[in-house]
Amino acid sequence: MGGSRRGWARLALERYGLLKRWRELALIVARACREVLGPGCLGVYVAGGAAEGRLTVLSDIDVVIVVDDPRA
């Protein structure tokens, strides 16, 4: 059981490290949105804990994509 705890802790630190890169990841999403939708991609925003500086190992990254035609 001790090994599984160490394994969880390592994974939690890796996950937190990835979450702390939310700005970089949001830029990748924004670029992809513009590539796929062009001017139809009106904006990409990060909300929630990441945007408010409340990240924890259990957080996620909430991304809001605003498009001119939601059927696109």
C-alpha positions as CSV (number, residue, x, y, z in Angstrom):
1,M,0.0,0.0,0.0
2,G,2.9,2.4,0.7
3,G,4.0,2.2,-2.9
4,S,0.5,3.1,-4.2
5,R,0.5,6.2,-2.1
6,R,3.9,7.3,-3.5
7,G,2.5,6.6,-6.9
8,W,-0.5,8.8,-6.3
9,A,1.6,11.6,-4.9
10,R,3.9,11.5,-8.0
11,L,0.9,11.6,-10.3
12,A,-0.7,14.4,-8.3
13,L,2.5,16.5,-8.6
14,E,2.6,15.8,-12.4
15,R,-1.0,16.8,-12.7
16,Y,-0.5,20.0,-10.7
17,G,2.5,20.9,-12.9
18,L,0.3,20.5,-16.0
19,L,-2.5,22.6,-14.5
20,K,0.0,25.4,-13.6
21,R,0.6,25.7,-17.4
22,W,-3.0,26.7,-18.0
23,R,-2.1,29.9,-19.8
24,E,0.1,28.1,-22.3
25,L,-2.6,25.4,-22.8
26,A,-5.3,28.1,-23.3
27,L,-3.2,29.7,-26.0
28,I,-3.0,26.4,-27.8
29,V,-6.8,26.0,-27.6
30,A,-7.3,29.6,-28.9
31,R,-4.9,28.9,-31.8
32,A,-6.8,25.8,-32.7
33,C,-10.1,27.6,-32.5
34,R,-8.9,30.3,-34.9
35,E,-7.4,27.6,-37.3
36,V,-10.7,25.7,-37.4
37,L,-13.2,28.5,-37.3
38,G,-11.3,31.5,-38.6
39,P,-13.2,34.7,-37.8
40,G,-16.0,32.6,-36.4
41,C,-13.9,32.1,-33.3
42,L,-14.9,35.2,-31.4
43,G,-13.0,34.5,-28.2
44,V,-11.5,31.9,-25.9
45,Y,-11.6,32.5,-22.1
46,V,-10.4,30.6,-19.0
47,A,-12.8,30.7,-16.1
48,G,-13.0,29.1,-12.6
49,G,-10.2,28.2,-10.4
50,A,-7.4,28.6,-12.9
51,A,-8.4,32.2,-13.8
52,E,-9.0,33.1,-10.2
53,G,-5.7,31.7,-8.9
54,R,-7.3,28.8,-7.0
55,L,-5.7,25.8,-8.6
56,T,-5.3,22.6,-6.6
57,V,-4.3,19.1,-7.7
58,L,-8.0,18.3,-8.1
59,S,-8.8,21.3,-10.3
60,D,-9.6,21.3,-13.9
61,I,-9.3,24.0,-16.5
62,D,-12.6,25.6,-17.6
63,V,-12.4,26.9,-21.1
64,V,-15.2,29.0,-22.7
65,I,-15.1,29.3,-26.5
66,V,-17.3,31.9,-28.0
67,V,-18.3,31.4,-31.6
68,D,-20.5,33.3,-34.0
69,D,-22.3,30.1,-35.2
70,P,-22.6,27.3,-32.6
71,R,-23.5,24.8,-35.3
72,A,-20.0,25.3,-36.8
